[in-house]
Every structure is written in C-alpha cells, then in structure tokens.
C-alpha cells in the first residue's frame, strides 16, 4: 500500500478558442445554457484552471459558468512578437466582452480575482448592462506603484531561475501548503514576458469612481491574509463603504487567491450574494 498522499490537482475543463486580432482567446463554458451565468476570472500569471473546481460546484447548483484564460495566459495564445499595448487594460478587458458575445450571454454575475477584477472595473462605466452583480477579491480599485519592479521581472527571472520565482510567488500568495502547491501548478502555464507587460499596465490606475458610479450590487471578498492588497485597499474602502450597493465580506483565512485557501467560505458568500440579487439558489435548494 502506498502511504504517500496523492497530490491535489486542478481539473482541466474543455475550452473553446476565439480570435481577437492576432490573439486566440480561450474560455471554458460549462453548465446549462439557459441558466444564470457566472464569470470567474483569474489574476496575473494564473489561468481559468484556478476556478475549475468552483465552476463544477456552481454548475451543480444550477448555474452556467464561464472561465476565461486572459490573453497570454493558460490556453490563450502568446504571439511570437509582443508589444506593450497588447496588454493594456482596455485591450485585455475587451477580450472579456468578446467572450460574452461569442457565448451569447447578455449579463453575468462577475467574479474577478486581482487582475480579473481590475479589467472588469474598467468595463463598469461602458458595459454596465453586462453585469448582474460585481464581485472582486485580491483587487484594489486604485493602485500606484513604480514601474521598476515590472521592468525588472524578466531579469530577476533569468537570474534566480523559474523554480525559485514560482516558489516565491506561491508562498506570497498563500500561507497554506495545499494552496501553494495549486498556485505552483498554475504557474506552469505563464509566460514571463507577458507577466512583465501586464504588470506595467496595471501598476498605476484609479477605478474608484467607476465603482462608485456603478449602481448594481457590488461585493468585495477581503482575504485576511492578503497583506499587500489589504494595505492598498484603504482608499478603496474609505470611498466605497459609503455606497449603499457595496458590501465587504471578510474571509479571515483567505490569501490573495482566496478561493484556493478558503474554498467553502468563498463559495457560500458568492451563492448567498447571487441568491440575494437575482438568482434564487442556495445550498439548501437542491
């Protein structure tokens, strides 16, 4: 008998590719097509696989779920020649609308982690009709950082090697070994040059007004162990807590990818939020 514990891996769900300019954008579409739709969108250097188990959970509760692979991530293409503008916030955000159009979905419950939240914040003023609700975790609504760290990413990567970079990222994302292993697995799909270009694009932005002017339900899941983002959230919280349509739900044991750290707490919070605002399904409904 083998006593070694089997490593937990994230399932790879079937995906579809669509063309957006020179990019092929991948997304998974699971669940009944005639039911309310959820988008679960990953962050920088991750992929839709971050949410594959969550997608199957929500499908069991009667939802249709879309998992994008943002351009340059996961199974989306990485062209041989990259330029900075390809990874601007507007260009990356437009891919999300292209996915919804291709899937024939009018509006969704949108959940974005980190970069996935930033891109949707950009879309709120111009595409508010595509959102039923809007949820983020690991996302500040405004950020101001120097460009040097992003410029230095490829050099650091070359100097210390991919294995150590991935270990550092995994340990800074979560305190838990199980979640660190999943993050390390997700990092197998990333391209260091894409990471550098995206990091430059999202180092300085301010979408607080976009959040304040959005009139539909907003929820922030605040991971108690997401130290760096929580430090950047002070201005966001000061401005957003005054909004009647905004709610903050604390996930004490959640790190930057809270769905990997505190899976049950995140799922329960989302199901309750969706049920309260348009989709009447809770865990006890089955």
Secondary structure as UniProt FT lines:
FT   STRAND          16..20
FT   TURN            21..22
FT   STRAND          23..30
FT   TURN            33..34
FT   STRAND          37..41
FT   TURN            44..45
FT   HELIX           48..51
FT   HELIX           52..60
FT   TURN            61..62
FT   STRAND          64..69
FT   TURN            71..72
FT   TURN            74..75
FT   HELIX           84..87
FT   HELIX           89..103
FT   STRAND          108..113
FT   HELIX           115..123
FT   TURN            124..126
FT   HELIX           128..130
FT   STRAND          131..137
FT   STRAND          142..144
FT   HELIX           148..160
FT   HELIX           162..173
FT   HELIX           177..186
FT   HELIX           187..189
FT   HELIX           192..201
FT   STRAND          204..206
FT   HELIX           208..213
FT   STRAND          217..223
FT   TURN            224..225
FT   HELIX           227..232
FT   HELIX           234..240
FT   TURN            241..242
FT   TURN            244..245
FT   STRAND          246..251
FT   TURN            252..253
FT   TURN            256..257
FT   HELIX           258..261
FT   HELIX           263..276
FT   TURN            277..278
FT   HELIX           283..285
//
